[in-house]
Amino acid sequence: MDTAETGPHPPIRRARTGPGTRNRPRPDHDDGPDHRQAGDHETGYDHEPDPGHRHGHGHGHGHGPAAPASERVRTLLTWLLAPLAVATVVAMIVLYPWGKALPSSTVTQGTPVAANIVTAASGPCLQPGQVQVGSQPAPGDKPCLTVQLRMTNGPAPGKSLQLTVPIEPSTPRFSAGDDVVLAYNGGNALDPQSFQLVDFQRSTPLVLLAALFAVAVLVLGRWQGLAALVALGLSFVVIVLFVLPAILAGESPLLVAIAGAGAIMFLALYLTHGLSARTSVAVLGTLVSLALIGVLSAIFSAAASLTGLDDATTTLIGSLGHGIDARGLLLAGIVIGALGVLDDVTITQTSAVWELRRANPSLGWRELYGAGLRIGRDHVGSAVNTLVMAYAGAALPVMLYSAISGVGLGSLLTSEDIASEIIRTLAGSVGIVAAVPVTTVLAALIASREPVDHLISTTKRAAPQQ
């Protein structure tokens, strides 16, 4: 705002940097002498910011990098986050299976061998050396697929072999030219009985799709996109090198998931959004929301007597040869699955609050909280719908199977598989909804502690870049 627009009021130096000025009455309150107006003119902001400034900071994420926080706010956030970061590191050190070898599967899976199908023809199910008697198959006999393969690696690369695969509704449809995977049991490499046709090769399309994803992120996000890809890679490193070994070694899956989610959260948020006060508040909001999701999931999974023994967990237990905390594994999946959506919600809320405070430094924490909450309400619906649809898509085969079982809607919804997905969805959704007021109030309390003169100086420095 130009000084020519401020009228004849004399400048008042540093009149509004004390703590009492942050929560001053709104303009419709009669508060005695007109020191408020003088203070507003001195800072260059009316109670209603000028339209141009609102345009530059009127949405959640802003246009440019976040302005540096004051020393007061940085100190406060350090005291709040340092113990949590230390606790995360200590938990990972304690839970990691140092010096322990990972358990091996008690079920023989076979060594993967790449091969190419040369020819494929359906016919009777004949073993090597057998011949068909008569021109027609026996009534009730199921057909089989006879494939001629050439191995491209493994114990006998370049060698051919013939395999017979029963044609069932649940088996893949192989045809000539397919690149497939064989399971080799370690026997005679020239004996077809040593191999089993198990799957297709998928490495090439997966690599191409991953490359397309990386290019899209880099083109749109540039350096921040690169940081996001690095954070994504480190998240997988935490899961593969910490979460999986610790759970397989017998540690509590829920404790491992909490420690792993904490590490992923610190790495992903700070790498993607930078080391700033906004990101630190988002970290705090995410931690509180994750704790709420974990508590709700534990309470209601116990109340619903969920065992966590779905098909995948049952197969895992059979392969390990010993028991595992199946319910804890279910809770661990809920915590890690909700982390990605929570990051988006908390970052949006902290950015919105900070931009509101930067646009109008006269706003107190209550006003910031109210305005930020109104923004958050628009975000909650889409975030919850995202989580629900993600879980519903993953559970679609289970829901289809349950729908044709003919046991009734009540029994369907309370079955182990469906009830697990319901608790997973609702607990995660409650955490996402709670993340909005929790993160907003944290951001409002901390942003309101920024001195007014610091906000004005950083806003003026940032103005030429916008």
C-alpha positions, 0 to 999 in steps of 0.5 A, a space after each residue: 500500500 502506498 504511503 500516499 494512501 495512508 492519510 495524515 497519520 504519523 508513522 508509529 515505529 514498532 508499535 505492534 510487535 508485542 504479544 498483545 497485538 497479535 490478538 487485537 480486536 477485529 475492526 467492528 469492536 470499539 477499542 478506544 483511540 484509533 491506534 489500530 488504524 495507525 498500526 495498520 498504516 504503518 505495516 502497509 496492511 489494512 484489515 482487508 489486504 489489498 487485492 493484488 497481495 491476496 492474489 499472490 498468496 490466496 491458496 494453500 501452497 503459494 507460488 514460491 519458496 516459503 519465507 524463512 521463519 523467525 528465530 523464535 519459531 525455529 527454536 520452538 519447532 526444534 524443541 518440539 521435533 527433535 525428541 520425535 526424530 531421536 525417538 524414531 532413530 532409536 526405535 529403528 536401531 532397537 527394532 532392527 534385527 542386527 546380525 540375524 539372518 532373514 528366515 527362508 521359506 519352508 515352501 519350495 518356490 523353485 528358481 526363476 528361469 526365463 523362457 520363450 514359448 515357441 508353439 502352443 496347442 490345446 489337446 488332451 492332458 498327456 504326460 511325456 511318452 503317453 499317446 492318445 487312444 482314439 480320436 476323441 477325448 474321454 467325456 469329462 476330461 479337461 483339456 491341457 495346453 502343450 507348449 514348446 519352450 526355449 530357455 533364455 537363461 538358467 541351467 540350460 540356456 538355448 535348450 528346448 523343452 515341452 510342458 503340459 499345463 492344465 487349462 483351468 479358469 484360474 490359470 493364465 492363457 499362454 500363447 506362442 511368442 509369450 515371454 514366460 517364467 519357469 520354476 526350476 526345482 534343481 533337478 536334471 536341466 534336460 528333464 521337463 519334470 524339473 520345470 513348471 510354467 508359473 507366470 509371464 515376464 513383466 519387467 519391460 512394461 514395468 520399467 517403461 511405465 516407471 520411466 514414463 512416471 519419472 519423466 512426467 514428475 520431472 517435467 512438471 515438478 522440475 527440481 521439486 519433482 526430482 526431490 519427490 522421486 528421491 524421497 519415494 526411492 528412500 521410502 522404499 528403502 526404509 520399507 525393504 531394508 527396515 520394515 520387512 526384515 524387522 517384521 520377519 525377525 519377529 518384532 511387533 509389526 505395529 511398532 515397526 510400522 510406526 517407526 518406519 512411517 516416522 522415518 518415511 515422513 521425515 525423509 519424504 516431507 523435508 526432501 520434497 517440501 524443504 526444511 522450513 517451518 511449514 514442513 515442520 508443522 506438517 510433520 507434527 500434524 502427520 505424527 498426531 494423526 498417525 497416532 490417532 489412526 493407530 489407536 483407533 485401528 487397534 481398539 476397533 480391530 480388537 473389539 471386532 475380533 479381527 484376526 488378520 488372517 486373510 489369504 496373503 497372511 495365511 500364505 506367509 505363515 505357511 511359508 515361514 513355518 511359524 506364527 506371526 502377529 497377524 492382527 499387528 500386520 493388519 494394523 501396520 498396513 493401515 498406518 503405512 497406507 494412510 501416510 501418503 494421504 496424510 502428507 498431502 492434507 497436512 502440507 496443504 493446511 500448513 501452507 494455507 495458514 502461513 499464507 493467510 498470516 503472511 497476507 495479513 499479519 494482524 490475524 491472531 491464532 483464532 482467526 487463522 484457525 477459523 480461516 484455515 479450517 474453512 479451507 480444510 473442509 473443502 479438502 477433507 471430502 476429496 481426501 477421504 474419497 481418495 482413501 476409500 476408493 483406493 481401499 475399495 479397489 484393492 478389495 474388489 475381488 474380495 467384495 465380488 467373491 463375497 457378493 456371490 456367496 449368498 450369505 446376506 448383506 449383514 454376514 457379508 459386511 461382518 466377514 473377516 475380509 470385508 470387516 478388515 477393509 471397513 476398519 482400515 478405511 474408516 480408521 484412516 478416514 477418521 485420521 484424515 478428517 482429524 488431521 485438518 483441525 489438528 494441523 490447522 490449530 498447530 499451524 495457527 498457534 505457531 504461525 501467530 508467534 511470528 513477529 509482525 516486523 519479520 513477516 513484513 520484511 520477508 513479504 517485501 523481500 519476496 514481492 519482486 519475485 512474484 
